[in-house]
Amino acid sequence: MSVSAQAQEIPSTTEVLTLDQAISLAQTNNRQIKMTKQGVLSANDQILAARTQRYPQFNVQLTGGALLSPVSVSFPEGAFGTIGPIPIPASNVLVTTNPKFTGTGTIEAYQPLSQLYNIHLNIEALKVSKKLVEEQLRQQRQQITNSVKDAYYSLLQTQSALDAAVDNVKALREIDRTTDEYLKEKTVLPYQSTGVKAQLAQAELQVVTLEDTLQSQKENLNVLMARDVRTDFRVDAVPEELPEETDLEAARQKALDNRSEIRQAKIKIDQAVYNRRIEKAQYLPQVGIQYLFFQPFAIQGLPSSINTLAVNFKWDLYDWGYKKHLMDEKQRSIEQSELNLTETQSQVAVDLGSHFRKLREARANVKVAQLAQQAEKEKLQVTLEQYKQKATLLTNALSEQATMTQANATYLQALSSFWTARSDFEKALGED
């Protein structure tokens, strides 16, 4: 029996699902991945929205209403000077508006100039944020992949346990058959035969329990792949050894390149840098071109329309160190992000090394348990044959059967530890 376990004997019409196929189906169909993808689309929409700020901004404003009381303006005699001896106006004049409906319309267009640099920085910062969301999507994909591997390895482990349980039932059935013959010959006592049958029934119950467990694990894997839970399949063997198991430094380098927490830490440094650049851009004056069209409605005495084209300039000459303090805060964020990256890289290296050693120990433990299991299996076959030939007692056969069962349990425990260590090591590598 190999570490990969033997495939369950199922009719050839049943689908053979490899680990790569299971991962591919989960990556394509898993609902959690699809939900996380929406975050990437939202980040892209934010970038597209920010790009529109580069272009001229147009707005129209209409105001309409009626005066609640007349508005009067008085122009005294000679208010506008004189033409020769004649004052303008020649006498006091009172201009009064009627309280009727009036209105104004304003059309404004503004093209930012100096702000284009700030807009560019904002767009680049949003692109970095999008990278972070994409990395979070990648992390979600990795989590689904790891879940699929855990489920797949659990199936292999359960299948190995089921194979051992089936072998146990076969051996007990052979002991039971031989004991029944000896009972007829009255060379064994009835309670001894009943004891064998009780052990056989217990072994058969274990087979049923493992078969039910196997079916539940298949349903869970089907859920991860987002397909009908009733879809039947059988698992295939996986490579017993990973290339990274033989070289710790190569494995560490792969983990440092692939682990999502390291990539996210690097992206957060970029975010902090852009935040500082955006804050620094606040020192620049705001310069833009402004066009204004103004038209009053039903207001006598005012021009029918006014057109202006101007350069808009605004600059905060002194802010009591406000911008400088904010710049210092952004710089500290950069330093903090850099320290976080270094700490994360160290933790990843330590974590990978720990899982590398645990996997190596687990593999060696499986080899020891497997050899012990094989030795007990061969010894049991000899004892059963001796029992058939009446060369040994029933108690010896049952004792050897119990020893074989214990060897199976030890092997399965070692196998369980191996698959756990294998899964943890693959997670530590951070591969897609």
C-alpha positions in Angstrom: 0.0 0.0 0.0 1.6 3.3 -1.1 1.4 6.7 0.5 -0.9 7.8 -2.4 -3.4 5.1 -1.4 -5.2 2.7 -3.8 -8.2 3.8 -5.7 -11.5 2.4 -4.7 -12.6 -0.5 -6.8 -15.6 1.1 -8.6 -17.0 0.3 -12.0 -15.0 1.8 -14.9 -18.0 3.9 -15.9 -17.5 6.1 -12.8 -15.6 9.3 -13.4 -12.0 9.3 -12.4 -11.3 12.8 -10.9 -7.7 13.8 -10.7 -6.5 16.5 -8.3 -5.7 18.9 -11.1 -9.2 18.5 -12.6 -10.8 19.1 -9.2 -8.8 22.3 -8.7 -9.6 23.5 -12.2 -13.3 22.9 -11.7 -13.3 24.7 -8.4 -11.3 27.7 -9.8 -13.9 28.0 -12.7 -17.1 27.4 -10.8 -16.6 28.2 -7.1 -19.1 30.8 -5.9 -16.8 32.5 -3.4 -14.3 33.2 -6.2 -17.0 34.7 -8.3 -18.1 37.0 -5.5 -14.5 38.1 -4.9 -14.1 38.9 -8.6 -16.8 41.6 -8.2 -14.3 43.5 -6.1 -11.8 43.6 -9.0 -14.5 44.9 -11.3 -15.5 47.6 -8.8 -11.8 48.7 -8.5 -11.6 49.0 -12.3 -14.8 51.2 -12.3 -13.1 53.5 -9.8 -10.1 53.9 -12.1 -12.4 54.7 -15.1 -14.3 57.2 -13.0 -11.1 58.9 -11.9 -9.9 59.3 -15.5 -12.9 61.4 -16.4 -11.6 64.1 -14.0 -9.0 65.0 -16.6 -11.5 66.4 -19.0 -13.4 69.7 -18.9 -16.2 69.9 -16.4 -19.5 71.4 -17.5 -22.5 72.6 -15.4 -25.6 74.5 -16.1 -27.6 76.4 -13.5 -31.0 78.0 -14.0 -32.6 80.2 -11.3 -36.2 81.5 -11.6 -38.5 83.5 -9.3 -40.5 86.6 -8.7 -39.7 89.6 -6.5 -41.8 89.9 -3.4 -41.4 93.7 -3.4 -40.1 96.2 -6.0 -36.4 97.0 -6.2 -35.8 100.7 -6.6 -32.5 102.3 -7.6 -32.1 106.1 -7.3 -29.8 108.1 -9.6 -29.3 111.7 -8.4 -28.9 114.6 -10.8 -25.5 114.6 -12.4 -24.6 111.1 -11.0 -23.0 110.3 -14.4 -21.2 113.6 -14.9 -22.1 116.4 -17.3 -21.9 117.1 -21.0 -21.1 120.7 -21.1 -23.5 122.6 -18.9 -26.0 119.7 -18.9 -25.9 117.2 -16.0 -26.5 113.6 -16.6 -29.1 112.8 -15.5 -30.7 116.2 -15.7 -32.8 115.5 -12.6 -33.2 113.0 -9.9 -34.3 109.6 -11.4 -35.9 106.7 -9.6 -35.7 103.3 -11.4 -38.2 100.7 -10.1 -38.6 97.1 -11.1 -42.0 95.5 -11.3 -42.4 92.4 -9.1 -42.8 89.9 -11.9 -41.2 86.6 -12.8 -37.4 86.9 -13.5 -34.6 84.4 -14.0 -31.0 83.8 -14.7 -29.1 81.1 -16.6 -25.4 80.2 -16.1 -23.3 77.9 -18.1 -19.8 77.1 -16.8 -16.9 75.1 -18.2 -13.7 74.4 -16.3 -10.6 72.7 -17.5 -8.1 71.8 -14.8 -4.5 72.3 -15.6 -2.2 72.0 -12.6 -4.6 69.6 -11.0 -3.9 67.1 -13.9 -0.8 66.0 -12.0 -2.8 65.3 -8.9 -5.4 63.5 -10.9 -2.7 61.3 -12.4 -1.4 60.4 -9.0 -4.9 59.5 -7.8 -5.3 57.2 -10.9 -2.0 55.5 -10.2 -2.9 55.1 -6.6 -6.2 53.5 -7.6 -4.3 51.1 -9.9 -2.2 50.0 -6.9 -5.4 49.5 -5.0 -6.7 47.4 -7.8 -3.5 45.3 -7.6 -4.3 44.7 -4.0 -7.8 43.6 -4.7 -6.5 41.3 -7.5 -4.0 39.9 -5.0 -6.9 39.3 -2.6 -8.7 37.4 -5.4 -5.6 35.4 -5.9 -5.5 34.6 -2.2 -9.1 33.5 -2.4 -8.2 31.2 -5.2 -5.4 29.8 -3.2 -7.7 29.2 -0.3 -10.1 27.3 -2.5 -7.3 25.3 -4.0 -6.1 24.4 -0.5 -9.6 23.4 0.5 -9.8 21.2 -2.6 -6.5 19.6 -1.8 -7.5 19.0 1.8 -10.7 17.4 0.7 -8.9 15.3 -2.0 -6.2 14.2 0.5 -8.9 13.3 3.0 -10.6 11.1 0.4 -7.2 9.3 -0.3 -6.7 8.8 3.4 -10.3 7.5 3.9 -9.8 5.2 0.9 -6.6 3.8 2.4 -8.5 3.2 5.7 -11.3 1.5 3.8 -8.9 -0.7 1.9 -7.3 -1.8 5.3 -10.8 -2.4 6.7 -11.8 -4.5 3.8 -8.6 -6.6 4.1 -9.4 -7.0 7.8 -12.9 -8.2 7.0 -11.5 -10.7 4.5 -9.1 -12.1 7.1 -11.8 -12.4 9.7 -14.2 -14.1 7.3 -11.5 -16.6 6.5 -11.0 -17.2 10.3 -14.8 -17.4 10.7 -15.2 -19.9 7.9 -12.4 -22.1 9.2 -13.7 -21.8 12.8 -17.2 -22.9 11.7 -15.6 -26.0 10.2 -13.8 -26.7 13.4 -17.0 -26.2 15.4 -18.6 -28.9 13.4 -15.7 -31.1 14.2 -16.0 -30.0 17.8 -12.4 -28.9 18.0 -13.4 -25.4 19.1 -16.0 -24.2 21.5 -19.2 -22.3 20.5 -18.3 -19.2 22.4 -15.0 -19.0 20.4 -17.0 -19.1 17.2 -19.4 -16.5 18.5 -16.4 -14.3 19.5 -15.0 -14.5 15.9 -18.4 -13.6 14.5 -18.6 -10.6 16.8 -15.2 -9.3 15.7 -16.3 -9.9 12.1 -19.5 -7.9 12.6 -17.5 -5.0 14.2 -15.1 -5.0 11.2 -18.0 -5.0 8.8 -19.5 -2.0 10.7 -16.2 -0.2 10.3 -16.3 -0.8 6.5 -19.9 0.7 6.4 -18.8 3.7 8.5 -15.8 4.4 6.2 -18.0 4.0 3.1 -20.4 6.6 4.5 -17.5 8.9 5.4 -16.1 8.5 1.9 -19.5 9.5 0.4 -19.8 12.6 2.6 -16.3 13.7 1.7 -17.2 13.3 -2.0 -20.3 15.5 -1.5 -18.1 18.2 0.2 -15.7 18.2 -2.7 -18.5 18.5 -5.1 -19.7 21.6 -3.3 -16.2 23.1 -3.6 -16.4 22.5 -7.3 -19.9 24.0 -7.4 -21.5 20.9 -9.0 -24.3 18.6 -8.1 -23.5 16.9 -4.7 -24.8 13.6 -6.1 -22.1 13.4 -8.8 -20.2 10.2 -8.3 -16.5 9.9 -8.9 -13.4 8.1 -7.7 -10.1 9.7 -6.9 -6.8 9.1 -8.6 -3.3 8.8 -7.1 -1.2 11.9 -6.7 2.6 12.2 -7.0 4.1 11.0 -3.7 6.9 13.6 -3.6 7.0 17.3 -4.5 10.1 18.7 -6.2 10.4 21.3 -3.4 10.7 18.7 -0.7 14.4 18.1 -1.6 15.7 21.7 -1.4 14.7 23.9 1.5 16.3 27.0 0.1 14.5 26.6 -3.3 11.3 26.0 -1.4 11.8 29.2 0.7 12.5 31.3 -2.4 9.3 30.0 -4.0 7.3 30.9 -0.9 8.9 34.4 -0.7 7.9 34.9 -4.4 4.4 33.4 -4.1 3.0 34.0 -0.7 0.0 36.4 -0.9 0.8 38.1 2.4 4.2 39.1 1.1 2.8 40.4 -2.2 0.1 42.4 -0.3 2.8 43.9 1.9 4.7 45.1 -1.1 1.6 46.6 -2.7 0.9 48.4 0.6 4.3 50.0 0.4 3.4 51.3 -3.1 0.1 52.6 -1.7 1.9 54.5 1.1 4.4 56.0 -1.5 1.5 57.2 -3.7 -0.3 58.6 -0.7 2.8 60.7 0.2 3.1 61.9 -3.4 -0.5 62.9 -3.5 -0.1 64.8 -0.2 3.0 66.5 -1.6 1.1 67.6 -4.7 -1.1 69.7 -2.4 1.8 72.3 -2.4 1.1 73.1 -6.0 -1.2 76.0 -6.8 -4.5 75.2 -8.5 -4.6 76.6 -12.0 -7.4 76.1 -14.5 -9.2 77.7 -17.5 -12.8 78.8 -16.8 -15.4 79.8 -19.3 -18.7 81.4 -18.0 -21.8 82.3 -19.9 -24.4 84.4 -17.9 -27.9 85.4 -19.2 -30.6 87.1 -17.2 -34.3 86.6 -18.2 -36.9 89.4 -18.0 -34.7 91.8 -16.2 -34.6 95.2 -17.9 -31.6 97.3 -17.8 -29.1 94.4 -17.7 -27.1 93.0 -20.7 -28.8 90.2 -22.5 -25.8 87.9 -22.0 -22.3 87.9 -20.6 -19.4 85.7 -21.8 -16.1 85.5 -19.9 -13.0 83.4 -20.4 -10.5 83.5 -17.5 -7.6 81.8 -15.8 -8.4 80.6 -12.3 -5.5 80.6 -9.9 -5.5 79.6 -6.2 -2.6 79.0 -3.9 -2.4 78.7 -0.1 0.5 80.8 0.8 0.8 79.7 4.4 -0.9 76.9 6.4 1.0 76.9 9.7 2.7 73.6 8.8 -0.5 71.7 8.1 0.8 70.1 4.9 4.2 69.3 6.4 2.7 67.4 9.3 0.6 65.4 6.9 3.7 64.6 4.8 5.5 63.4 7.9 2.6 61.1 8.7 2.6 59.6 5.2 6.4 59.1 5.4 5.9 57.1 8.7 3.3 55.0 6.9 5.9 54.1 4.3 8.5 53.1 6.9 5.9 51.1 8.8 4.9 49.3 5.6 8.6 48.5 4.8 9.1 47.1 8.3 5.9 45.0 7.9 7.3 43.5 4.7 10.6 42.5 6.3 8.7 41.0 9.3 6.4 39.1 7.0 9.2 37.7 4.9 11.0 36.4 8.0 7.8 34.8 9.3 7.2 33.1 5.9 10.7 31.8 5.8 10.4 30.3 9.4 6.9 28.9 8.6 8.1 27.2 5.4 11.1 25.7 7.2 8.9 24.3 9.9 6.5 22.7 7.4 9.4 21.4 5.3 10.8 19.5 8.3 7.4 18.2 9.5 6.7 16.8 6.0 10.1 15.1 5.9 9.5 13.5 9.4 5.9 12.5 8.4 7.2 10.8 5.2 9.8 8.8 7.2 7.1 7.9 9.8 4.9 6.5 7.0 7.7 4.4 5.6 8.4 2.9 9.0 4.6 2.2 9.6 4.2 0.8 6.1 7.1 -1.7 6.6 5.7 -2.8 9.9 2.2 -3.2 8.4 3.6 -5.2 5.5 5.5 -7.5 8.0 2.4 -8.0 10.1 0.4 -8.7 6.9 2.8 -11.4 5.8 2.9 -12.9 9.4 -0.9 -13.0 9.5 -1.1 -14.9 6.2 1.3 -17.4 7.6 -0.7 -17.7 10.9 -4.0 -18.1 9.0 -2.5 -20.9 6.9 -1.3 -22.6 10.1 -4.7 -22.2 11.6 -6.2 -23.9 8.5 -3.7 -26.7 8.9 -4.5 -27.0 12.6 -0.9 -26.1 13.3 -1.8 -23.2 15.7 -4.7 -22.3 18.0 -7.6 -19.9 17.3 -6.3 -17.6 20.1 -3.0 -17.3 18.2 -4.8 -16.4 14.9 -7.0 -13.9 16.7 -4.0 -12.4 18.5 -2.2 -12.0 15.2 -5.3 -10.5 13.7 -5.5 -8.0 16.5 -1.8 -7.2 16.0 -2.5 -6.6 12.3 -5.4 -4.3 13.1 -3.1 -2.3 15.4 -0.4 -2.1 12.6 -3.1 -0.9 10.2 -4.2 1.8 12.7 -0.6 2.9 13.3 -0.1 3.1 9.5 -3.3 5.1 9.0 -2.3 7.5 11.8 1.0 8.0 10.1 -0.7 8.5 6.8 -3.1 11.0 8.3 -0.1 13.0 9.7 1.6 12.8 6.3 -1.4 14.2 4.3 -1.8 17.0 6.9 1.9 17.8 6.6 1.8 17.6 2.8 -1.2 20.0 2.7 0.4 22.5 5.1 3.6 22.4 3.1 1.8 23.2 -0.1 -0.1 26.0 1.6 3.2 27.4 2.9 4.6 27.4 -0.7 1.8 29.8 -1.7 1.5 28.4 -5.2 -1.5 29.2 -7.4 
